[in-house]
Amino acid sequence: MFQAVVKAGCWFGATVNDPQSYSLVGCTVHPGFDFNDFELGKREELTKCYPQHQSLIEKMTRI
């Protein structure tokens, strides 16, 4: 099982290469989690900040 630590302030996501497969992504937070600090990445904003990753952003976002 692959596990990774994502530092605060970093974006993360998951995808699969085979459309017949799946991935399960969980996010455990520590210490406490406050939804006031949560931000869902928006395609347009992420593309403006990271234009070199536009194709990946489009693949990984819905909005």
N, C-alpha and C positions, 0 to 999 in steps of 0.2 A: 504494500500500500504506500503510495507516494504522499508525503506530507511536506508542507512548506510553512515557513513563518513569514508573514507579511507585516512589515513595520507600519506603524501609524502614519497616515498621510499618503500611503501608496494605493494605487488602483490595482485590482486583481479580477480575474475572470477565468473561465475554463471553456474549452471547446473540444470536440472530437473530430478526427479526420474521417472516420467511417460513419456514414449516416445511419447505419444499422446498429451502432453501438451507443453507449451513453456515458455520462460522467455524473458523479455525485459530488457536489461541493458543499462544504459546511464552513461555517465561520464561528469560531469560539473567540470571545473577546475577554481581555483581562487587563487591568483590574475591572472596574465597573464600566458598563456601556450606557450611554445616554443618547437617545434618539435625536436630541438637539444637536449632537455632534455628527450625525449621520448625513452623508451626501451621496445620492445616487448619481453616477456619472451620466451626463447627457451628451449624446452624440455630437451635436453642434459645438458645444463648449470644449469637449475633449479634442475635437478636430482642430479647433482654433489654437489650442495650447500645444498640440502635438501633431502638426500637419504631416510629418514624416511617417506617422503610423495610421493614416487615414483608412487604409484598407482593413487593418486589424480592428480599428475602432468600429467601423461599419459592420464587421462580422460579429463583434462582441456586444453590440448595443441594439436596443429596439427603439429607443426614443432619442 
